Amino acid sequence: MSTPSIVIWASGSGSNAENLIQQLHPHRVFVKAIYCNNANAGVIERGKRLGVPVRMIENADLKEASKVDEFLELDQPDLIVLAGFLRKFPTRLLNRFKAINLHPALLPNYGGKGMYGHHVHEAVIAAGETESGITFHWVNEEYDDGAIIAQFTCSLSETDTPESLALSIHELEQTHFPTVLLSIFATSS
């Protein structure tokens, strides 16, 4: 593989996308574009500021061959990275592209439809868990069901709240997301 490339799919603030762009660049992993389905997402400004094209997609584009497919044909990424993308990845694309997802809990627990962001953290706290963490997994036809690539944990105390857990999870994401991607490219070259 020459220069590996990714496209990042995001729906929110884009802090993970920004971290990836900054951390992967020195390692010669090229972020070709950010795909976003939320016109109010902070990731749009982050992408523009960092000089990465932002390709706006509609949720309807995910259901049938459309603008998404045209963008992917143009970008030809080696890997699609879901970083806070809040829609189901189109199954039709799985035969053509490898995709990974970052989930803010230790799968297989606290995954599935509707389990994202604060919903996950609230469920983990309500269950009285003593640890949580993040899971990187391959994307397949089901929500949060693909083969696990890596997991990283953090401890919880009785005083943790969904908000404090979110901060701990974000730290794990910022630390481990770039290194997991680099390890994927290192093993595939």
Buried (B, 14 or more C-beta within 10 A) or exposed (E): EEEBBBBBBBBBBBBBBBBBBEBBEEEEBBBBBBBBBBEEBBBBEBBEEBEBBBBBBEEEBBEEEBBBBEBBEEBEBBBBBBBBBBBBBBEEBBEEBBBBBBBBBBBEBBBBEEBBBEBBBBBBBEEEBEEBBBBBBBBBEEBBBBEBBBBBEBEBEEEBEBEBBBEBBBEBBBEBBBEBBBBBBEEEE
